[in-house]
Amino acid sequence: QVQLIESGGGLVQTGGSRRLSCVASGRTFGPYTMAWFRQAPGKEREFVSAVSWTGINTFYGESVKGRFTISRDNDKDTVYLQMNNLKPEDTAVYYCYLDRWGTDYWGKGTLVTVSS
C-alpha cells in the first residue's frame, strides 16, 4: 500500500505563486509515475501534470503549460508542483496521484483558491 499526503494549498491572489508538495509513504520503492490532477467546484477531475520516475519526462495539461512546473525528489518520495501566474480558474482541489506497477493511488487533496 502507498499513502499520499498533499500540502501547500491555500489562498493566493491572481498572478501569485504557490508550491504544492506530495509525500508518498508505505511501499514506495519504484519505479512509479507521479502526477497531479485537480477538480474545480461543479467540474470533473482533470489532468494537470505528470512526471516519470527519472524526472526526465514531464507532461502538462494545456491550461497550465508554461505556468506550472512538476518535479520530484525520489530520495524524499516527494513530488512538487510549482504554480506560477495563478488565475481564478486554477481554483480547485489538487490531488496527488501515483501509479505503481499498474495500481493507482490518490491523495485526499489540497485546496487552492485563487482570488481575483
N, CA, C and O atoms as CSV, one atom per row, in Angstrom:
chain,resi,resn,atom,element,x,y,z
A,1,GLN,N,N,0.834,-1.201,0.000
A,1,GLN,CA,C,0.000,0.000,0.000
A,1,GLN,C,C,0.869,1.252,0.000
A,1,GLN,O,O,1.985,1.260,0.520
A,2,VAL,N,N,0.331,2.297,-0.591
A,2,VAL,CA,C,1.011,3.582,-0.643
A,2,VAL,C,C,0.048,4.650,-0.138
A,2,VAL,O,O,-1.124,4.669,-0.514
A,3,GLN,N,N,0.543,5.520,0.697
A,3,GLN,CA,C,-0.254,6.648,1.159
A,3,GLN,C,C,0.352,7.939,0.599
A,3,GLN,O,O,1.571,8.087,0.516
A,4,LEU,N,N,-0.525,8.863,0.222
A,4,LEU,CA,C,-0.092,10.132,-0.349
A,4,LEU,C,C,-0.655,11.273,0.483
A,4,LEU,O,O,-1.850,11.317,0.774
A,5,ILE,N,N,0.211,12.180,0.856
A,5,ILE,CA,C,-0.206,13.336,1.643
A,5,ILE,C,C,0.203,14.601,0.921
A,5,ILE,O,O,1.390,14.853,0.713
A,6,GLU,N,N,-0.792,15.404,0.536
A,6,GLU,CA,C,-0.517,16.666,-0.139
A,6,GLU,C,C,-0.441,17.804,0.877
A,6,GLU,O,O,-1.025,17.737,1.959
A,7,SER,N,N,0.286,18.834,0.503
A,7,SER,CA,C,0.349,20.046,1.312
A,7,SER,C,C,0.668,21.221,0.408
A,7,SER,O,O,1.081,21.053,-0.739
A,8,GLY,N,N,0.466,22.422,0.952
A,8,GLY,CA,C,0.813,23.622,0.211
A,8,GLY,C,C,-0.366,24.408,-0.313
A,8,GLY,O,O,-0.190,25.499,-0.855
A,9,GLY,N,N,-1.551,23.882,-0.164
A,9,GLY,CA,C,-2.712,24.613,-0.633
A,9,GLY,C,C,-2.986,25.841,0.221
A,9,GLY,O,O,-2.408,26.016,1.294
A,10,GLY,N,N,-3.876,26.682,-0.277
A,10,GLY,CA,C,-4.224,27.880,0.468
A,10,GLY,C,C,-4.794,28.934,-0.453
A,10,GLY,O,O,-5.138,28.668,-1.604
A,11,LEU,N,N,-4.885,30.134,0.081
A,11,LEU,CA,C,-5.426,31.266,-0.670
A,11,LEU,C,C,-4.289,32.078,-1.268
A,11,LEU,O,O,-3.316,32.400,-0.585
A,12,VAL,N,N,-4.418,32.403,-2.546
A,12,VAL,CA,C,-3.399,33.185,-3.235
A,12,VAL,C,C,-4.090,34.155,-4.185
A,12,VAL,O,O,-5.171,33.871,-4.702
A,13,GLN,N,N,-3.470,35.277,-4.404
A,13,GLN,CA,C,-4.047,36.261,-5.305
A,13,GLN,C,C,-3.731,35.952,-6.758
A,13,GLN,O,O,-2.754,35.265,-7.054
A,14,THR,N,N,-4.537,36.446,-7.640
A,14,THR,CA,C,-4.285,36.297,-9.066
A,14,THR,C,C,-2.890,36.811,-9.400
A,14,THR,O,O,-2.482,37.886,-8.961
A,15,GLY,N,N,-2.170,36.017,-10.187
A,15,GLY,CA,C,-0.808,36.358,-10.552
A,15,GLY,C,C,0.235,35.845,-9.585
A,15,GLY,O,O,1.434,35.926,-9.852
A,16,GLY,N,N,-0.214,35.320,-8.472
A,16,GLY,CA,C,0.708,34.825,-7.459
A,16,GLY,C,C,1.199,33.420,-7.751
A,16,GLY,O,O,0.881,32.826,-8.782
A,17,SER,N,N,1.980,32.907,-6.819
A,17,SER,CA,C,2.579,31.577,-6.969
A,17,SER,C,C,2.294,30.734,-5.737
A,17,SER,O,O,1.997,31.238,-4.654
A,18,ARG,N,N,2.394,29.459,-5.947
A,18,ARG,CA,C,2.186,28.504,-4.858
A,18,ARG,C,C,2.920,27.235,-5.225
A,18,ARG,O,O,2.984,26.873,-6.400
A,19,ARG,N,N,3.479,26.550,-4.232
A,19,ARG,CA,C,4.101,25.266,-4.477
A,19,ARG,C,C,3.400,24.186,-3.667
A,19,ARG,O,O,3.284,24.276,-2.444
A,20,LEU,N,N,2.948,23.188,-4.358
A,20,LEU,CA,C,2.336,22.032,-3.715
A,20,LEU,C,C,3.367,20.925,-3.575
A,20,LEU,O,O,4.263,20.771,-4.405
A,21,SER,N,N,3.216,20.165,-2.508
A,21,SER,CA,C,4.075,19.008,-2.282
A,21,SER,C,C,3.204,17.796,-2.019
A,21,SER,O,O,2.090,17.912,-1.510
A,22,CYS,N,N,3.718,16.654,-2.367
A,22,CYS,CA,C,3.029,15.396,-2.087
A,22,CYS,C,C,4.078,14.371,-1.675
A,22,CYS,O,O,4.995,14.051,-2.431
A,23,VAL,N,N,3.917,13.873,-0.472
A,23,VAL,CA,C,4.850,12.879,0.049
A,23,VAL,C,C,4.194,11.512,0.012
A,23,VAL,O,O,3.065,11.337,0.471
A,24,ALA,N,N,4.909,10.553,-0.534
A,24,ALA,CA,C,4.437,9.174,-0.576
A,24,ALA,C,C,5.079,8.383,0.557
A,24,ALA,O,O,6.255,8.566,0.871
A,25,SER,N,N,4.300,7.514,1.157
A,25,SER,CA,C,4.828,6.650,2.201
A,25,SER,C,C,4.259,5.251,2.015
A,25,SER,O,O,3.273,5.046,1.308
A,26,GLY,N,N,4.905,4.302,2.664
A,26,GLY,CA,C,4.492,2.912,2.519
A,26,GLY,C,C,5.421,2.191,1.562
A,26,GLY,O,O,6.641,2.341,1.635
A,27,ARG,N,N,4.846,1.417,0.673
A,27,ARG,CA,C,5.640,0.632,-0.275
A,27,ARG,C,C,5.999,1.512,-1.467
A,27,ARG,O,O,5.375,1.435,-2.525
A,28,THR,N,N,7.009,2.344,-1.278
A,28,THR,CA,C,7.317,3.372,-2.275
A,28,THR,C,C,8.507,3.060,-3.151
A,28,THR,O,O,8.976,3.931,-3.884
A,29,PHE,N,N,9.006,1.838,-3.092
A,29,PHE,CA,C,10.128,1.556,-3.982
A,29,PHE,C,C,9.625,1.539,-5.415
A,29,PHE,O,O,8.543,1.029,-5.707
A,30,GLY,N,N,10.432,2.107,-6.300
A,30,GLY,CA,C,9.985,2.375,-7.650
A,30,GLY,C,C,10.219,1.228,-8.605
A,30,GLY,O,O,10.601,0.131,-8.198
A,31,PRO,N,N,9.987,1.491,-9.883
A,31,PRO,CA,C,9.645,2.802,-10.414
A,31,PRO,C,C,8.148,3.081,-10.354
A,31,PRO,O,O,7.333,2.159,-10.354
A,32,TYR,N,N,7.798,4.359,-10.302
A,32,TYR,CA,C,6.404,4.744,-10.388
A,32,TYR,C,C,6.281,6.161,-10.920
A,32,TYR,O,O,7.155,7.004,-10.722
A,33,THR,N,N,5.187,6.391,-11.589
A,33,THR,CA,C,4.867,7.705,-12.117
A,33,THR,C,C,4.070,8.471,-11.074
A,33,THR,O,O,3.258,7.895,-10.349
A,34,MET,N,N,4.307,9.765,-11.005
A,34,MET,CA,C,3.518,10.610,-10.116
A,34,MET,C,C,2.898,11.741,-10.917
A,34,MET,O,O,3.442,12.167,-11.936
A,35,ALA,N,N,1.775,12.213,-10.453
A,35,ALA,CA,C,1.049,13.230,-11.210
A,35,ALA,C,C,0.184,14.056,-10.283
A,35,ALA,O,O,-0.006,13.739,-9.109
A,36,TRP,N,N,-0.325,15.117,-10.852
A,36,TRP,CA,C,-1.294,15.980,-10.185
A,36,TRP,C,C,-2.542,16.078,-11.052
A,36,TRP,O,O,-2.471,16.222,-12.272
A,37,PHE,N,N,-3.663,15.995,-10.393
A,37,PHE,CA,C,-4.955,16.259,-11.007
A,37,PHE,C,C,-5.632,17.341,-10.171
A,37,PHE,O,O,-5.204,17.643,-9.057
A,38,ARG,N,N,-6.673,17.908,-10.716
A,38,ARG,CA,C,-7.434,18.887,-9.940
A,38,ARG,C,C,-8.908,18.791,-10.277
A,38,ARG,O,O,-9.296,18.330,-11.351
A,39,GLN,N,N,-9.716,19.237,-9.335
A,39,GLN,CA,C,-11.152,19.243,-9.536
A,39,GLN,C,C,-11.722,20.536,-8.993
A,39,GLN,O,O,-11.662,20.808,-7.794
A,40,ALA,N,N,-12.274,21.322,-9.892
A,40,ALA,CA,C,-12.912,22.578,-9.522
A,40,ALA,C,C,-14.363,22.307,-9.139
A,40,ALA,O,O,-14.931,21.293,-9.545
A,41,PRO,N,N,-14.960,23.195,-8.370
A,41,PRO,CA,C,-16.358,23.002,-7.963
A,41,PRO,C,C,-17.275,22.812,-9.170
A,41,PRO,O,O,-17.270,23.623,-10.096
A,42,GLY,N,N,-18.046,21.754,-9.152
A,42,GLY,CA,C,-19.001,21.505,-10.218
A,42,GLY,C,C,-18.416,20.961,-11.502
A,42,GLY,O,O,-19.121,20.818,-12.501
A,43,LYS,N,N,-17.129,20.656,-11.479
A,43,LYS,CA,C,-16.476,20.155,-12.697
A,43,LYS,C,C,-15.862,18.786,-12.456
A,43,LYS,O,O,-15.711,18.342,-11.317
A,44,GLU,N,N,-15.516,18.136,-13.541
A,44,GLU,CA,C,-14.872,16.836,-13.445
A,44,GLU,C,C,-13.387,17.006,-13.117
A,44,GLU,O,O,-12.787,18.055,-13.352
A,45,ARG,N,N,-12.834,15.954,-12.575
A,45,ARG,CA,C,-11.399,15.971,-12.280
A,45,ARG,C,C,-10.634,16.025,-13.590
A,45,ARG,O,O,-10.975,15.329,-14.546
A,46,GLU,N,N,-9.597,16.854,-13.629
A,46,GLU,CA,C,-8.818,16.984,-14.852
A,46,GLU,C,C,-7.334,16.794,-14.570
A,46,GLU,O,O,-6.852,17.047,-13.466
A,47,PHE,N,N,-6.638,16.348,-15.580
A,47,PHE,CA,C,-5.198,16.141,-15.508
A,47,PHE,C,C,-4.476,17.480,-15.489
A,47,PHE,O,O,-4.810,18.386,-16.253
A,48,VAL,N,N,-3.491,17.598,-14.618
A,48,VAL,CA,C,-2.684,18.810,-14.536
A,48,VAL,C,C,-1.274,18.564,-15.049
A,48,VAL,O,O,-0.796,19.258,-15.946
A,49,SER,N,N,-0.615,17.564,-14.466
A,49,SER,CA,C,0.777,17.339,-14.826
A,49,SER,C,C,1.221,15.973,-14.333
A,49,SER,O,O,0.665,15.431,-13.378
A,50,ALA,N,N,2.238,15.419,-15.001
A,50,ALA,CA,C,2.802,14.141,-14.596
A,50,ALA,C,C,4.311,14.160,-14.806
A,50,ALA,O,O,4.841,14.922,-15.614
A,51,VAL,N,N,4.977,13.303,-14.056
A,51,VAL,CA,C,6.433,13.209,-14.185
A,51,VAL,C,C,6.828,11.740,-14.096
A,51,VAL,O,O,6.297,10.986,-13.281
A,52,SER,N,N,7.758,11.353,-14.940
A,52,SER,CA,C,8.230,9.979,-14.959
A,52,SER,C,C,9.122,9.699,-13.761
A,52,SER,O,O,9.497,10.609,-13.022
A,53,TRP,N,N,9.453,8.437,-13.580
A,53,TRP,CA,C,10.269,8.016,-12.452
A,53,TRP,C,C,11.603,8.760,-12.408
A,53,TRP,O,O,12.051,9.177,-11.340
A,54,THR,N,N,12.237,8.925,-13.573
A,54,THR,CA,C,13.541,9.572,-13.610
A,54,THR,C,C,13.442,11.093,-13.490
A,54,THR,O,O,14.430,11.773,-13.214
A,55,GLY,N,N,12.238,11.609,-13.702
A,55,GLY,CA,C,12.071,13.061,-13.689
A,55,GLY,C,C,12.370,13.710,-15.022
A,55,GLY,O,O,12.177,14.915,-15.185
A,56,ILE,N,N,12.835,12.933,-15.970
A,56,ILE,CA,C,13.222,13.486,-17.272
A,56,ILE,C,C,11.991,13.840,-18.096
A,56,ILE,O,O,11.954,14.877,-18.759
A,57,ASN,N,N,10.995,12.982,-18.049
A,57,ASN,CA,C,9.792,13.207,-18.856
A,57,ASN,C,C,8.697,13.855,-18.017
A,57,ASN,O,O,8.308,13.348,-16.965
A,58,THR,N,N,8.218,14.977,-18.509
A,58,THR,CA,C,7.134,15.686,-17.833
A,58,THR,C,C,6.016,15.982,-18.832
A,58,THR,O,O,6.253,16.130,-20.031
A,59,PHE,N,N,4.816,16.064,-18.317
A,59,PHE,CA,C,3.645,16.263,-19.151
A,59,PHE,C,C,2.739,17.277,-18.453
A,59,PHE,O,O,2.657,17.324,-17.226
A,60,TYR,N,N,2.063,18.086,-19.273
A,60,TYR,CA,C,1.213,19.132,-18.715
A,60,TYR,C,C,-0.112,19.226,-19.462
A,60,TYR,O,O,-0.186,18.998,-20.669
A,61,GLY,N,N,-1.146,19.565,-18.715
A,61,GLY,CA,C,-2.400,19.893,-19.358
A,61,GLY,C,C,-2.275,21.235,-20.064
A,61,GLY,O,O,-1.466,22.083,-19.686
A,62,GLU,N,N,-3.086,21.408,-21.088
A,62,GLU,CA,C,-2.971,22.617,-21.901
A,62,GLU,C,C,-3.181,23.887,-21.086
A,62,GLU,O,O,-2.543,24.907,-21.347
A,63,SER,N,N,-4.056,23.830,-20.119
A,63,SER,CA,C,-4.407,25.034,-19.375
A,63,SER,C,C,-3.305,25.501,-18.423
A,63,SER,O,O,-3.356,26.625,-17.925
A,64,VAL,N,N,-2.313,24.652,-18.167
A,64,VAL,CA,C,-1.265,25.035,-17.217
A,64,VAL,C,C,0.123,25.106,-17.855
A,64,VAL,O,O,1.091,25.486,-17.197
A,65,LYS,N,N,0.219,24.749,-19.110
A,65,LYS,CA,C,1.522,24.783,-19.776
A,65,LYS,C,C,2.129,26.175,-19.711
A,65,LYS,O,O,1.458,27.181,-19.943
A,66,GLY,N,N,3.410,26.205,-19.390
A,66,GLY,CA,C,4.105,27.482,-19.315
A,66,GLY,C,C,3.964,28.187,-17.974
A,66,GLY,O,O,4.664,29.165,-17.709
A,67,ARG,N,N,3.069,27.701,-17.132
A,67,ARG,CA,C,2.856,28.327,-15.818
A,67,ARG,C,C,3.201,27.398,-14.664
A,67,ARG,O,O,3.680,27.850,-13.624
A,68,PHE,N,N,2.962,26.107,-14.839
A,68,PHE,CA,C,3.213,25.124,-13.785
A,68,PHE,C,C,4.440,24.293,-14.143
A,68,PHE,O,O,4.728,24.041,-15.313
A,69,THR,N,N,5.145,23.881,-13.110
A,69,THR,CA,C,6.309,23.012,-13.290
A,69,THR,C,C,6.250,21.882,-12.275
A,69,THR,O,O,6.119,22.112,-11.073
A,70,ILE,N,N,6.350,20.662,-12.779
A,70,ILE,CA,C,6.353,19.496,-11.901
A,70,ILE,C,C,7.786,19.005,-11.730
A,70,ILE,O,O,8.599,19.085,-12.651
A,71,SER,N,N,8.077,18.502,-10.548
A,71,SER,CA,C,9.398,17.924,-10.293
A,71,SER,C,C,9.241,16.882,-9.199
A,71,SER,O,O,8.198,16.799,-8.551
A,72,ARG,N,N,10.284,16.089,-8.998
A,72,ARG,CA,C,10.211,15.065,-7.970
A,72,ARG,C,C,11.577,14.860,-7.346
A,72,ARG,O,O,12.612,15.142,-7.951
A,73,ASP,N,N,11.552,14.367,-6.134
A,73,ASP,CA,C,12.761,14.007,-5.409
A,73,ASP,C,C,12.551,12.585,-4.904
A,73,ASP,O,O,11.854,12.374,-3.912
A,74,ASN,N,N,13.140,11.626,-5.571
A,74,ASN,CA,C,12.913,10.234,-5.203
A,74,ASN,C,C,13.544,9.874,-3.858
A,74,ASN,O,O,13.094,8.937,-3.198
A,75,ASP,N,N,14.551,10.588,-3.456
A,75,ASP,CA,C,15.144,10.335,-2.141
A,75,ASP,C,C,14.161,10.679,-1.028
A,75,ASP,O,O,14.216,10.112,0.063
A,76,LYS,N,N,13.269,11.606,-1.317
A,76,LYS,CA,C,12.265,12.024,-0.335
A,76,LYS,C,C,10.874,11.506,-0.663
A,76,LYS,O,O,9.910,11.808,0.041
A,77,ASP,N,N,10.770,10.720,-1.739
A,77,ASP,CA,C,9.457,10.196,-2.165
A,77,ASP,C,C,8.448,11.324,-2.292
A,77,ASP,O,O,7.307,11.211,-1.844
A,78,THR,N,N,8.881,12.398,-2.903
A,78,THR,CA,C,8.064,13.599,-2.963
A,78,THR,C,C,7.968,14.128,-4.387
A,78,THR,O,O,8.938,14.108,-5.145
A,79,VAL,N,N,6.787,14.597,-4.726
A,79,VAL,CA,C,6.576,15.287,-5.991
A,79,VAL,C,C,6.096,16.696,-5.677
A,79,VAL,O,O,5.352,16.920,-4.723
A,80,TYR,N,N,6.533,17.626,-6.489
A,80,TYR,CA,C,6.194,19.031,-6.289
A,80,TYR,C,C,5.445,19.579,-7.505
A,80,TYR,O,O,5.595,19.081,-8.621
A,81,LEU,N,N,4.656,20.589,-7.270
A,81,LEU,CA,C,4.019,21.309,-8.358
A,81,LEU,C,C,4.184,22.795,-8.080
A,81,LEU,O,O,3.530,23.354,-7.199
A,82,GLN,N,N,5.062,23.421,-8.839
A,82,GLN,CA,C,5.259,24.857,-8.726
A,82,GLN,C,C,4.266,25.539,-9.653
A,82,GLN,O,O,4.266,25.315,-10.864
A,83,MET,N,N,3.425,26.370,-9.067
A,83,MET,CA,C,2.374,27.026,-9.835
A,83,MET,C,C,2.636,28.526,-9.832
A,83,MET,O,O,2.655,29.170,-8.783
A,84,ASN,N,N,2.833,29.060,-11.013
A,84,ASN,CA,C,3.089,30.491,-11.167
A,84,ASN,C,C,1.978,31.146,-11.974
A,84,ASN,O,O,1.217,30.479,-12.675
A,85,ASN,N,N,1.902,32.460,-11.861
A,85,ASN,CA,C,0.902,33.226,-12.600
A,85,ASN,C,C,-0.486,32.609,-12.445
A,85,ASN,O,O,-1.179,32.357,-13.430
A,86,LEU,N,N,-0.871,32.377,-11.223
A,86,LEU,CA,C,-2.145,31.714,-10.962
A,86,LEU,C,C,-3.333,32.569,-11.367
A,86,LEU,O,O,-3.304,33.796,-11.269
A,87,LYS,N,N,-4.365,31.902,-11.817
A,87,LYS,CA,C,-5.582,32.544,-12.286
A,87,LYS,C,C,-6.768,32.032,-11.459
A,87,LYS,O,O,-6.693,30.950,-10.876
A,88,PRO,N,N,-7.846,32.792,-11.405
A,88,PRO,CA,C,-9.018,32.311,-10.663
A,88,PRO,C,C,-9.496,30.943,-11.133
A,88,PRO,O,O,-9.997,30.153,-10.332
A,89,GLU,N,N,-9.347,30.658,-12.414
A,89,GLU,CA,C,-9.788,29.355,-12.929
A,89,GLU,C,C,-8.897,28.203,-12.481
A,89,GLU,O,O,-9.210,27.043,-12.747
A,90,ASP,N,N,-7.806,28.502,-11.813
A,90,ASP,CA,C,-6.973,27.458,-11.225
A,90,ASP,C,C,-7.501,27.010,-9.863
A,90,ASP,O,O,-6.994,26.053,-9.278
A,91,THR,N,N,-8.506,27.699,-9.372
A,91,THR,CA,C,-9.106,27.321,-8.087
A,91,THR,C,C,-9.673,25.909,-8.172
A,91,THR,O,O,-10.511,25.605,-9.021
A,92,ALA,N,N,-9.199,25.062,-7.279
A,92,ALA,CA,C,-9.608,23.649,-7.316
A,92,ALA,C,C,-8.987,22.917,-6.136
A,92,ALA,O,O,-8.107,23.428,-5.444
A,93,VAL,N,N,-9.475,21.716,-5.938
A,93,VAL,CA,C,-8.781,20.782,-5.056
A,93,VAL,C,C,-7.769,20.044,-5.917
A,93,VAL,O,O,-8.112,19.482,-6.957
A,94,TYR,N,N,-6.533,20.052,-5.476
A,94,TYR,CA,C,-5.450,19.413,-6.219
A,94,TYR,C,C,-5.124,18.077,-5.566
A,94,TYR,O,O,-4.875,17.985,-4.364
A,95,TYR,N,N,-5.135,17.048,-6.407
A,95,TYR,CA,C,-4.924,15.693,-5.927
A,95,TYR,C,C,-3.603,15.140,-6.448
A,95,TYR,O,O,-3.252,15.307,-7.616
A,96,CYS,N,N,-2.897,14.491,-5.567
A,96,CYS,CA,C,-1.682,13.781,-5.946
A,96,CYS,C,C,-2.058,12.371,-6.382
A,96,CYS,O,O,-2.961,11.752,-5.818
A,97,TYR,N,N,-1.366,11.884,-7.373
A,97,TYR,CA,C,-1.648,10.565,-7.950
A,97,TYR,C,C,-0.339,9.821,-8.142
A,97,TYR,O,O,0.679,10.408,-8.509
A,98,LEU,N,N,-0.382,8.533,-7.891
A,98,LEU,CA,C,0.796,7.690,-8.081
A,98,LEU,C,C,0.374,6.402,-8.762
A,98,LEU,O,O,-0.595,5.757,-8.360
A,99,ASP,N,N,1.094,6.048,-9.771
A,99,ASP,CA,C,0.853,4.803,-10.496
A,99,ASP,C,C,2.058,3.911,-10.285
A,99,ASP,O,O,3.135,4.171,-10.822
A,100,ARG,N,N,1.879,2.873,-9.512
A,100,ARG,CA,C,2.979,1.961,-9.203
A,100,ARG,C,C,2.615,0.564,-9.655
A,100,ARG,O,O,1.748,-0.086,-9.070
A,101,TRP,N,N,3.266,0.118,-10.674
A,101,TRP,CA,C,3.120,-1.240,-11.196
A,101,TRP,C,C,1.653,-1.557,-11.522
A,101,TRP,O,O,1.167,-2.656,-11.258
A,102,GLY,N,N,0.963,-0.566,-12.103
A,102,GLY,CA,C,-0.407,-0.780,-12.533
A,102,GLY,C,C,-1.466,-0.518,-11.489
A,102,GLY,O,O,-2.657,-0.657,-11.767
A,103,THR,N,N,-1.056,-0.144,-10.298
A,103,THR,CA,C,-2.011,0.180,-9.231
A,103,THR,C,C,-2.017,1.684,-9.000
A,103,THR,O,O,-0.965,2.314,-8.886
A,104,ASP,N,N,-3.218,2.249,-8.933
A,104,ASP,CA,C,-3.370,3.694,-8.743
A,104,ASP,C,C,-3.558,4.034,-7.279
A,104,ASP,O,O,-4.229,3.316,-6.537
A,105,TYR,N,N,-2.958,5.138,-6.876
A,105,TYR,CA,C,-3.144,5.655,-5.528
A,105,TYR,C,C,-3.444,7.145,-5.626
A,105,TYR,O,O,-2.909,7.850,-6.481
A,106,TRP,N,N,-4.310,7.603,-4.733
A,106,TRP,CA,C,-4.713,9.009,-4.710
A,106,TRP,C,C,-4.554,9.585,-3.306
A,106,TRP,O,O,-4.776,8.906,-2.304
A,107,GLY,N,N,-4.167,10.848,-3.265
A,107,GLY,CA,C,-4.199,11.567,-2.011
A,107,GLY,C,C,-5.589,12.123,-1.773
A,107,GLY,O,O,-6.482,11.977,-2.608
A,108,LYS,N,N,-5.761,12.759,-0.628
A,108,LYS,CA,C,-7.071,13.315,-0.283
A,108,LYS,C,C,-7.275,14.722,-0.817
A,108,LYS,O,O,-8.385,15.252,-0.780
A,109,GLY,N,N,-6.216,15.318,-1.308
A,109,GLY,CA,C,-6.342,16.615,-1.952
A,109,GLY,C,C,-5.994,17.789,-1.062
A,109,GLY,O,O,-6.073,17.716,0.164
A,110,THR,N,N,-5.607,18.873,-1.715
A,110,THR,CA,C,-5.339,20.131,-1.017
A,110,THR,C,C,-5.984,21.250,-1.826
A,110,THR,O,O,-5.847,21.297,-3.048
A,111,LEU,N,N,-6.675,22.134,-1.155
A,111,LEU,CA,C,-7.443,23.173,-1.829
A,111,LEU,C,C,-6.581,24.391,-2.125
A,111,LEU,O,O,-5.891,24.923,-1.255
A,112,VAL,N,N,-6.645,24.809,-3.370
A,112,VAL,CA,C,-6.002,26.051,-3.793
A,112,VAL,C,C,-7.098,27.009,-4.247
A,112,VAL,O,O,-7.895,26.684,-5.128
A,113,THR,N,N,-7.129,28.174,-3.647
A,113,THR,CA,C,-8.113,29.183,-4.008
A,113,THR,C,C,-7.388,30.417,-4.508
A,113,THR,O,O,-6.549,30.987,-3.810
A,114,VAL,N,N,-7.722,30.824,-5.725
A,114,VAL,CA,C,-7.094,31.993,-6.323
A,114,VAL,C,C,-8.118,33.118,-6.353
A,114,VAL,O,O,-9.147,33.017,-7.020
A,115,SER,N,N,-7.832,34.169,-5.637
A,115,SER,CA,C,-8.773,35.298,-5.570
A,115,SER,C,C,-8.499,36.279,-6.704
A,115,SER,O,O,-7.356,36.501,-7.101
A,116,SER,N,N,-9.576,36.852,-7.206
A,116,SER,CA,C,-9.445,37.797,-8.327
A,116,SER,C,C,-9.324,39.224,-7.819
A,116,SER,O,O,-9.206,40.155,-8.616
